[in-house]
Amino acid sequence: MRDHSILSILSVDAELVERAAGWLAPYGWSCRGGLEEDQAVTHIGEGAAIILLDGGMGAGIIASTIGKIRDLPGFAAGAPALLYAEADFEPVGGVSDRIDPPLSEANLVAAIENWTGPVKDHAYRHEDNPPYRMVRLAGRERASALFSGFARSLAEALEALDEGQNITRIAHNIAGMAGTMGFAALSKQWSRVDHGDMTALPAAREAAERVLQTLNNGG
């Protein structure tokens, strides 16, 4: 399993890069900084979890870098982009969040955790982990609300199944919800039920109960 616990930094400020690397090292993270624009994009493509863009590089270079990241194939295109700049910095599209100067360990780690999950939990940053995929797209607070809503809806669907309600409708709803939230395997299992394969129901139900338990335990 590839470890995505890597911060890419686009900055010519060697001191900023050195400080960030020192702060993150105790958490088992590596830092690739002082990069040219295309190098930063390459490192995201190779698995860096997140990029910090120094406002000192200028809005044009930052916008170009983010654009190239968003054009990467597959999973890498959704890498969060943190802008390190004052509040009045020229607006740049595609930025996930902004960090106010001066940079500190506290605000850097908080921002990284908000968009990549717990810094110490390296296994969390796996491409097939639905909570990680959602956090890196929506941020931790919004992702938590979305998964809480999914857990409630999944519990209600399973209760409806217990009550003998329409299995096909329930299966269709679960398959759709699971697919939207990134649980591709669960969606596929319930799609089989939705399409009339009742032999798939026991395994699909068991899988849904496991996912629900995981969600209720905090992901």
Buried (B, 14 or more C-beta within 10 A) or exposed (E): EEBBBBBBBBBEBEEBBEBBBEBBEEBEBEBBBBBEBEEBBBBBBEBBBBBBBBBBBEBEBBBBBBEBBBEBEEBBEBBBBBBBBEEEBEEBEBBBBBBEBEBEEEBBBBBBBBBBBEBEBBEBBBEEBBBBBBBBBBBBEEBBEBBEEBBEBBBEBBEBBEEEEEBEEBBBBBBBBBBEBBBEEBBBBBBBBBEEEEEBBEEBBEBBEEBBEBBBEEB
